[in-house]
Amino acid sequence: MSRKQQLHRPGPQPGPPADDTGCHILHVDMDAFFVSVELLERPELRGRPVVVGGAGPRGVVSAASYEARAFGVHSAMPMTRARRLCPQAVVLPVSHGKYSRVSAAVFELFRSVTPLVEGLSLDEAFLDVAGAGRRLGRPAEIARLVREQVSAQQGITCSVGVASTKFVAKLASTRCKPDGLHVVPADGAVDFLHPLPVASLWGVGERTEQTLTRLGLRTVGQLAQVPLSTLQRELGNAVGAHLHELAWGRDPREVVPHTPDKSIGAEETFDTDVDDPAVIRRELLRLAERVGARLRASGNAGRTVTVKLRMANFKTITRARTLAEPTDLARVIYVTARELYEGAGLERVRLRLVGVRVENLGPAGAAPRQLAFDEPERGWREAERAMDQVAHRFGRGAVRPAALVRREDGDGRDGRDGTQ
């Protein structure tokens, strides 16, 4: 980070200061992140409804601008429905490389504020700023500074919730979107929570909400007044106790700076069902290239390769193989995934979706490595790392295997990345 980008104590802020005593948890959430990054290159689209996602008949919405959300468009919605709701929307394809680069810069900014950063996704994180007060000021001042620096350095906006617990901070950021800041005083958490709908509580899904509604419980405050024993009888001991605690603003979880990845993978839904093995193998290669690059970027290698195969009737099977040693090489991942596919007996079965995942992760290079397959002493590993360097500078599509360069129209891809 350049000297110009270094963080400094912010100057006086207008308006009365919020009571942020004891509120050392920040939840930072980028506003319509994928769309915001795309608009950096397409500023003429600002103010218009914009949707990022797969444009094919089976594509889904990855992100929607607030102008598109006003028409009811939201993430994970089928693109066909989004187009019906907002036919004037501009649809842009997903470009994960761009989002990853901006995300990395934003997280570098977070870590210049505090080492206690817990990333939830590319565009969302918790920060514990208890130790940053002497250098940067009170929590609300730090939140303002983060918002200013994200805007100044990356040209995008974020919303920040400030509270004494992770749960309340996350709700606070949601309540002030887009481009907002909301402080929930430590002694005001209950007043903030109780008017909210019960669906606001973590752990309340559709079925739990239906149960609570049947009991006449529509707000967090109503739930809070129900005896714990009653909640446990209706919802189970664990869920009942969990919701009871949250309803009173109690959330003891700390900000965890790093949670190791359990797996890294990617999947693709075809526009139309595919039964051509050559097309399936080419897609497995593309997914293996993506997974390998992400493994190397994360510094991990994995021992178990899994393929996911979803048929036209939505029946899904998985096949997995554990390797003799961990790998982060796309070539090894592809060969294993291809053999798993071929061994599944589905080479002439119409497939709707394929996926590749690597599990049992650990730090790359933690153990001595034998040469993989027919790998020479210097060869595939160096080649793939060179590809990483080119992709970092020029974008992921700048260099790729020859089998992926000439793609036939109608391969059936919708451009949706199902990485989890």
C-alpha positions in Angstrom: 0.0 0.0 0.0 1.5 3.4 -1.0 2.1 6.2 1.5 -0.9 8.1 0.0 -3.1 5.1 0.8 -2.0 4.7 4.4 -4.7 5.2 7.0 -4.7 8.3 9.2 -6.9 9.4 12.0 -10.0 11.0 10.5 -10.9 14.6 11.1 -14.0 15.8 12.9 -17.3 14.5 11.7 -20.4 16.5 11.3 -23.4 15.9 13.6 -23.5 14.5 17.2 -21.3 11.5 17.8 -23.0 8.2 18.1 -22.7 6.3 21.4 -20.3 3.6 20.3 -19.0 2.8 23.8 -18.1 -0.9 23.8 -19.1 -1.3 20.1 -15.8 -2.8 18.8 -17.3 -5.0 16.1 -17.7 -3.7 12.6 -19.6 -5.5 9.8 -18.6 -4.2 6.4 -20.6 -5.1 3.4 -19.9 -3.9 -0.1 -23.0 -2.4 -1.9 -24.0 -4.6 -4.9 -20.4 -5.6 -5.2 -20.3 -7.3 -8.6 -22.3 -4.6 -10.2 -20.2 -1.8 -8.6 -17.0 -3.4 -9.9 -18.5 -3.7 -13.4 -19.6 -0.1 -13.4 -16.0 1.0 -12.8 -15.5 0.0 -16.5 -19.0 1.0 -17.6 -19.7 4.3 -15.9 -22.4 5.1 -18.6 -24.6 2.5 -16.9 -24.8 4.2 -13.5 -28.3 5.0 -12.5 -29.7 2.2 -14.8 -30.9 -1.2 -13.7 -28.0 -3.6 -14.1 -27.9 -7.3 -13.5 -24.7 -9.5 -13.3 -25.2 -13.2 -14.0 -25.7 -15.9 -16.6 -27.6 -14.8 -19.6 -28.7 -18.2 -20.8 -32.1 -19.9 -20.2 -30.7 -21.5 -17.0 -28.6 -18.5 -15.8 -29.2 -17.0 -12.4 -28.7 -13.5 -11.0 -25.4 -13.1 -9.2 -25.9 -9.4 -8.3 -28.4 -6.7 -9.1 -28.0 -2.9 -8.9 -30.4 -1.1 -6.5 -32.2 0.3 -9.6 -32.9 -3.4 -10.6 -33.9 -4.4 -7.1 -36.6 -1.8 -7.2 -38.3 -4.1 -9.7 -38.0 -7.1 -7.5 -34.8 -8.5 -8.9 -32.5 -10.2 -6.4 -29.5 -12.5 -6.3 -30.1 -16.3 -6.9 -33.2 -15.5 -9.0 -33.5 -17.2 -12.4 -32.4 -14.8 -15.1 -35.6 -15.5 -17.1 -37.7 -14.2 -14.2 -35.4 -11.2 -13.7 -35.8 -10.3 -17.4 -39.6 -10.5 -17.0 -39.6 -8.3 -13.9 -37.2 -5.7 -15.4 -36.9 -6.1 -19.2 -35.0 -2.9 -19.5 -32.1 -4.2 -17.3 -28.6 -4.4 -18.8 -27.3 -8.0 -18.2 -23.5 -8.3 -17.8 -21.6 -11.6 -17.5 -19.8 -12.7 -14.3 -16.1 -11.9 -14.2 -14.7 -13.4 -11.0 -11.1 -12.3 -11.7 -12.1 -8.6 -11.5 -14.0 -9.1 -8.3 -11.2 -11.1 -6.7 -8.7 -8.4 -7.4 -10.9 -5.6 -6.0 -11.8 -7.8 -3.0 -8.1 -8.4 -2.3 -7.4 -4.7 -2.2 -10.3 -4.0 0.1 -9.2 -6.7 2.5 -5.7 -5.3 2.5 -7.3 -2.0 3.6 -9.2 -3.9 6.4 -6.0 -5.5 7.6 -4.3 -2.1 7.8 -7.0 -1.2 10.3 -6.8 -4.3 12.4 -5.4 -7.8 12.1 -8.7 -9.2 13.4 -10.6 -9.5 10.1 -13.0 -12.4 9.4 -14.0 -12.6 5.8 -17.4 -14.0 5.1 -17.2 -13.7 1.3 -15.5 -11.6 -1.4 -17.5 -8.5 -0.3 -18.3 -9.0 3.4 -16.2 -9.1 6.6 -16.3 -8.6 10.3 -13.6 -6.4 11.9 -12.7 -6.2 15.6 -11.3 -2.7 16.1 -10.9 -2.9 19.9 -7.1 -2.5 19.5 -7.2 0.2 16.9 -8.7 3.0 19.0 -5.4 4.6 20.2 -4.3 4.9 16.5 -7.5 5.6 14.6 -10.1 6.8 17.1 -13.5 5.5 18.3 -15.3 2.6 16.5 -17.7 5.0 14.6 -14.8 7.1 13.4 -13.0 4.0 12.2 -16.1 2.9 10.4 -16.3 6.3 8.6 -12.7 6.0 7.7 -13.1 2.6 6.2 -16.0 3.8 4.1 -14.1 6.8 2.9 -11.0 4.8 2.0 -12.9 2.1 0.2 -14.5 4.8 -1.9 -11.3 6.7 -2.5 -9.1 3.8 -3.3 -11.5 1.5 -5.2 -14.3 3.7 -6.4 -17.1 1.6 -4.8 -19.2 2.1 -1.7 -19.8 0.0 1.3 -22.2 0.0 4.3 -20.9 -0.5 7.9 -22.7 -1.7 11.0 -21.1 -0.9 14.4 -22.2 -2.8 17.5 -21.0 -4.8 20.5 -21.7 -8.2 18.8 -21.3 -9.7 15.4 -25.0 -10.5 15.0 -26.2 -7.0 15.7 -23.4 -5.4 13.6 -24.5 -7.5 10.6 -28.1 -6.4 11.0 -27.0 -2.8 11.4 -25.2 -2.8 8.1 -28.2 -4.3 6.4 -30.4 -1.6 7.8 -28.3 1.2 6.4 -27.7 0.0 2.8 -26.6 1.3 0.4 -23.6 3.5 1.3 -24.5 3.9 5.0 -23.2 3.7 8.5 -25.3 2.6 11.5 -24.2 2.4 15.1 -26.2 0.4 17.6 -25.3 1.4 21.1 -24.4 -1.5 23.4 -27.2 -0.6 25.7 -29.6 -0.1 22.8 -29.3 -3.5 21.1 -32.5 -4.9 22.5 -34.5 -1.7 21.4 -32.9 -2.1 18.0 -33.8 -5.8 17.7 -37.2 -6.2 19.1 -39.2 -4.3 16.4 -37.6 -6.5 13.6 -39.3 -9.4 12.0 -38.4 -12.8 13.4 -36.9 -13.7 10.0 -34.0 -11.3 10.8 -32.6 -13.8 13.4 -29.8 -16.0 12.2 -31.2 -19.6 12.0 -34.8 -18.6 11.1 -35.4 -20.2 7.7 -38.7 -20.6 6.0 -39.9 -23.6 8.0 -38.9 -22.0 11.4 -40.6 -18.8 10.4 -43.8 -20.7 9.6 -43.6 -22.4 13.0 -43.1 -19.0 14.8 -45.9 -17.4 12.8 -48.2 -20.3 13.8 -47.4 -19.4 17.4 -48.3 -15.8 16.7 -44.7 -14.6 16.9 -43.9 -12.2 14.1 -41.4 -9.8 15.7 -38.1 -10.5 17.6 -39.7 -8.7 20.6 -42.6 -11.1 20.7 -40.3 -14.1 20.5 -38.1 -12.7 23.3 -41.1 -12.7 25.7 -41.8 -16.4 25.2 -40.3 -18.7 27.9 -37.2 -20.6 26.8 -38.9 -23.9 27.6 -41.7 -23.2 25.2 -39.3 -22.3 22.4 -37.3 -25.4 23.0 -40.4 -27.6 23.0 -41.6 -26.1 19.7 -38.2 -25.7 17.9 -35.9 -28.2 19.6 -33.4 -27.5 22.4 -30.6 -26.1 20.3 -32.6 -23.9 18.0 -34.9 -22.6 20.8 -31.9 -21.7 23.0 -30.1 -20.1 20.1 -33.0 -17.8 19.1 -33.7 -16.9 22.7 -30.2 -15.7 23.1 -30.2 -13.7 19.9 -33.5 -12.1 20.7 -31.9 -10.5 23.7 -28.9 -9.4 21.8 -26.5 -12.0 23.3 -23.9 -13.3 20.8 -20.6 -14.4 22.4 -18.8 -15.3 19.1 -15.5 -13.5 18.5 -14.1 -12.3 15.2 -12.0 -15.2 13.9 -9.2 -13.8 11.6 -8.9 -16.9 9.5 -11.0 -19.9 8.9 -9.2 -22.5 6.7 -11.0 -23.4 3.5 -12.6 -26.9 3.7 -12.8 -27.2 -0.1 -12.4 -25.2 -3.3 -14.6 -26.0 -6.3 -16.6 -24.7 -9.2 -19.6 -25.9 -11.1 -21.4 -25.1 -14.3 -25.0 -25.4 -15.4 -25.5 -25.9 -19.2 -28.0 -23.9 -21.1 -29.3 -27.1 -22.6 -28.7 -30.6 -21.4 -25.5 -32.1 -22.9 -24.8 -35.8 -23.7 -21.6 -35.3 -25.8 -18.6 -36.7 -23.8 -16.2 -34.3 -25.6 -18.2 -31.3 -24.4 -18.3 -32.7 -20.9 -14.6 -33.4 -20.8 -13.9 -29.9 -22.1 -16.0 -28.4 -19.3 -14.3 -30.5 -16.7 -11.0 -29.2 -18.0 -12.2 -25.6 -17.7 -13.4 -26.2 -14.2 -10.2 -27.9 -13.2 -8.2 -25.0 -14.5 -10.3 -22.6 -12.4 -10.1 -24.8 -9.2 -6.3 -25.2 -9.6 -5.8 -21.5 -10.0 -7.8 -20.8 -6.9 -5.9 -23.5 -4.9 -2.6 -21.9 -5.8 -3.9 -18.4 -5.1 -5.0 -19.5 -1.6 -1.7 -21.4 -0.9 -3.6 -24.7 -0.5 -3.4 -28.1 -2.0 -5.9 -30.9 -1.6 -5.9 -34.7 -1.6 -9.5 -35.5 -2.6 -11.0 -34.7 -6.0 -14.8 -34.9 -6.4 -16.9 -34.6 -9.5 -20.6 -33.6 -9.4 -22.9 -34.8 -12.2 -26.5 -33.7 -12.3 -28.7 -35.4 -14.9 -31.6 -33.9 -16.8 -34.1 -35.3 -14.3 -32.2 -33.5 -11.5 -30.8 -36.7 -10.1 -27.3 -35.9 -8.9 -24.4 -38.2 -8.2 -20.9 -37.5 -7.0 -17.7 -39.5 -7.4 -14.5 -38.9 -5.4 -11.0 -40.1 -5.3 -8.3 -39.5 -2.7 -4.8 -39.0 -4.2 -1.6 -40.3 -2.8 -0.4 -36.8 -2.1 -2.0 -33.3 -2.1 -2.1 -31.3 -5.4 -2.8 -27.8 -6.7 -2.2 -28.7 -10.3 -5.1 -28.3 -12.7 -3.7 -31.1 -14.9 -3.8 -33.6 -12.0 -7.3 -32.4 -11.0 -8.6 -32.7 -14.6 -7.2 -36.2 -15.2 -8.7 -37.4 -12.0 -12.1 -35.7 -12.6 -12.2 -37.1 -16.2 -11.6 -40.6 -15.0 -14.3 -40.2 -12.3 -16.7 -39.0 -15.0 -15.8 -41.9 -17.3 -16.1 -44.4 -14.5 -19.6 -43.2 -13.6 -21.1 -44.7 -16.7 -22.8 -41.5 -17.8 -21.0 -40.8 -21.0 -24.2 -40.9 -23.1 -26.5 -39.6 -20.4 -27.8 -36.0 -20.7 -26.3 -33.8 -18.1 -27.6 -30.6 -16.7 -24.7 -29.6 -14.5 -21.1 -30.7 -13.8 -18.8 -29.6 -11.0 -15.3 -30.2 -9.8 -14.1 -29.8 -6.2 -10.9 -30.4 -4.3 -11.2 -31.3 -0.6 -9.0 -32.3 2.4 -7.0 -29.1 2.0 -3.8 -28.1 3.6 -0.9 -25.7 3.0 0.8 -26.3 -0.3 4.4 -27.6 0.0 3.9 -28.7 3.6 5.1 -32.2 2.7 7.7 -33.5 0.2 6.2 -33.9 -3.2 6.8 -36.7 -5.7 6.4 -35.9 -9.4 2.9 -36.3 -10.6 2.0 -38.6 -13.4 4.6 -38.1 -16.2 5.6 -34.7 -14.9 9.2 -33.8 -15.7 11.4 -32.3 -13.0 10.5 -28.9 -14.4 7.3 -28.6 -16.5 3.6 -28.6 -15.6 4.0 -26.9 -12.2 6.1 -24.1 -13.6 3.8 -23.7 -16.6 0.7 -23.4 -14.4 2.4 -20.8 -12.1 3.4 -18.9 -15.2 -0.2 -18.9 -16.3 -1.2 -17.6 -12.9 1.2 -14.6 -13.4 -0.1 -13.9 -16.9 -3.7 -14.1 -15.7 -3.0 -11.8 -12.7 -1.7 -9.2 -15.1 -4.0 -9.5 -18.1 -7.0 -11.4 -16.9 -8.0 -15.0 -16.6 -8.9 -15.5 -20.2 -5.5 -14.3 -21.5 -3.9 -17.7 -21.4 -5.5 -21.1 -21.2 -5.2 -24.7 -22.6 -5.5 -25.0 -26.3 -8.6 -27.3 -25.9 -10.4 -24.3 -24.4 -9.4 -21.7 -27.0 -11.7 -22.7 -29.8 -15.1 -23.3 -28.3 -18.1 -24.2 -30.5 -21.1 -22.0 -30.2 -23.9 -23.8 -28.4 -21.8 -25.7 -25.9 -24.5 -24.8 -23.5 -22.8 -22.8 -20.9 -24.7 -20.1 -19.2 -21.7 -18.4 -17.6 -22.8 -19.0 -14.1 -20.1 -19.9 -11.7 -21.2 -22.1 -8.9 -18.1 -21.8 -6.7 -18.9 -22.1 -3.0 
